[in-house]
Amino acid sequence: MALTPVENNEVCLTFFHTAWNTGVVLEDLLASDAIDHSFVGGKSKSEPGSESFKQIVGMFRHAMPDIQITILDEIFAEDKVVHRWSLTGTDTGGVMGMPASGKSLTFTGTTTVRMNDAGKIAERWANVDELGLLQQLGVVPPPPGA
Amino acid sequence: MNRLEQNKKTIVRFFESFTMGNDFDFESNLIREDIQFILSFARLDGLTMVKNLFQTERNVFEDLKYNIVESDVIVEEFSGAAFWNMTGKQVGTFNGVPASLNQVNVPGASLFSFDETGKIKEIRIQIDLLSLMTQINGVKKLYDF
C-alpha cells in the first residue's frame, strides 16, 4: 500500500540524513529498480540501483568527512518529495580530485524523489550548485560584481 | 478550482507566459509587487527587478523558453516546486561571457511560496549554472582542471 505524502517525506528524510551524515546508504529504502537521474560530479546519464548515489555520497564524504546536510525546504504531494538542502563540511580530502583546501564549504541543491507504491524511493533527481562550490575553492572566478 | 489546482495553474502560467514578458494580467493578479526572487548568487527584491531579469535573459538568449511538464509540478497550499529545462541561443553577453551563438539546454528547479490570497511571494531558483557556463564556453569542464 502506498504511503501518505507525509510518510514519503519521512522516508526521504531518513534516507538522506543517514546517507550524508553517516555515509550509510539505506538500501532497504530504495526500490529494487531505483533509478538515479542526478548529474553530479561529472555524471551525465541516468543509472540504475544504488551505486550512483553511493559514489556521489562517497566522493563528498571522502573530501569532507564532517559533511552534514541541512534540509531547508520540504514540499511533498502524492508520490513526490522535494527537498532544498545545503551541505556543509571541511575540505580535508580534496573535492572532485583537487588538492585539499582546508576550507569550510557550503553548497546547495534540490532533490526530487518519486516514491513507488511500496513506499520505496524509485527515482531521484538532483540539481546541485557545483559552480558555487568551485568558486568557493577558488578554482573558478566569482561572477562579475560578486 | 481548489487551492492546489490554482497554485499549479499559477506556476505553469509563470513559466509559459510571464517569463516571456507578455502576461500583464498575471503581473497584476498573481505575483506580489514585493516578491523575493532568490538565486544562489543573487537576491532580487521586487517585481520590477524580476521583470528586468527576464527581459535581460530574453535579450541574451534568443528563443528563451522554460520547458516544464505540468504533471511534474508539485504543490501544497502555500508552496510548490517545478522542474524545467531552460533552452535558448546565447546571442548576448552572460555573466561576462560574450555571445557564443551556442544553443543551451540547462536543467533547474524553482520553489515557490504563495501568500494567503494565492499570489507568488517568493521564488527560489536552483539552476545548474556550471552546465550553462560550460555550454557557452565560459568555464573549462570540471575534470580539465
Interface residues (C-beta under 8 A of the other chain):
Chain A: F39 G41 G42 D73 I75 F76 A77 E78 K80 V82 R84 M96 G97 M98 T108 G109 T110 T112 W125 N127 V128 D129 E130 L131 G132 L134 V139 V140 P143 P144 A146
Chain B: L4 S40 F41 D72 I74 V75 E76 S79 G80 A81 F83 N95 G96 P107 G108 A109 L111 R124 Q126 I127 D128 L129 L130 S131 M133 V139 L142 Y143 F145
